Amino acid sequence: MQLKNRRLPVFRQIGAPLAAATCALLGQGTPGDVVAQELMPWDIDTSFLDTRTALGANWEMPITRLTLLSVGASLSDEYDYTHTGLNARLARDFNNRNTTLSFGLALANDTISPVGGSPVPLTPMLGLGNSTNKRGDQSKDVTDFLFGVTQVLNRHTIVQFNYSLSQADGYLTDPYKVLSVVDPVTGNPVAGPAGSGLARYWFERRPDTRDKQSLYGLLKRDFNGDVLEASYRYMTDDWGVDSQTVELRYRWSFGTGRYFQPHARFYQQTAADFYHTVLFDGAPLPTYATADHRLGEFDGLTVGVKYGQATARGGEWSARVEYYTQTGDPAPGSAVGALAGFDLYPDLNAVIAQFSYKFGRR
């Protein structure tokens, strides 16, 4: 069972340079010399605080000598989001326990309660206090299936292959994401609704269903105490997103209970069919549109190392440091006018450091 509580403060002001970079990162990029109002400091309510509480439980038991059943449940709650889920997995050994077939099922129901209400998709952002285009709570259901086989090839090598299917239905739009509307020639933002004091922004809209399929392969090989782990995953969905992930780890053991583990991961993704960096004034509105950079085309690379050491009581402590870099491309045809001189999908770089301790059973 796991209980988590996370409190997230929000800073009061975002200065002009950070505001510009944030607009770009969210797919709302506009050159700094085009719209002064977007680069003014943003006042944010200092009393805003989000708390997330999560609870999870899993239970595992043998059904027969060769069959194992595990079931679980999860629950999490935030100010604007509630999740409930159930999952089950059945595994059966064959071939003198050298082959394992498994089947998994997970069901989830989420309720989305956006602050101020959920906006009507592809409607303009209105002035403060105007909620005529807002609705109440929304919900979505997600069903995940997993089919897997694990095979021992010899005393040093094991392989695993999985096929998974995920089906989501309901409110899949992000209520806090918007798209900037710009002049198709100059690239300048256009005025929003009269009296709003805003440039024109449209709330995004995504399809209300999404089917994702993925294939996963894993190889583990022992080299006299050292372990190589290599995996590949391919994912495709009906939104037009295709992704590939290649991951390598090599655990080098030395001394007594100590190891050093380099790690590398490469991720590549195509953009969703309805991904737009901006929308153009005067053009017909698309059926679906999002400027969420997570649905754009990008590559991500992670490299790092981990050091671990066993303790006298059967536990283990470890330290991990990794570097992540991401590069992406805006939607084709977005760099018009003034936008041509602006980075519409800025690179992202991050350093990750982690220290962990695992208790032993002695």
PyMOL commands that set and color helices and strands:
alter all, ss='L'
color gray80, all
select helices_A, chain A and resi 16-25+37-39+293-295+337-341
alter helices_A, ss='H'
color red, helices_A
select strands_A, chain A and resi 2-9+13-14+42-43+49-64+67-77+81-94+99-112+118-119+134-135+138-154+157-170+178-182+201-203+209-223+226-237+242-254+258-269+279-280+297-310+316-329+348-358
alter strands_A, ss='S'
color yellow, strands_A
deselect
rebuild
show_as cartoon
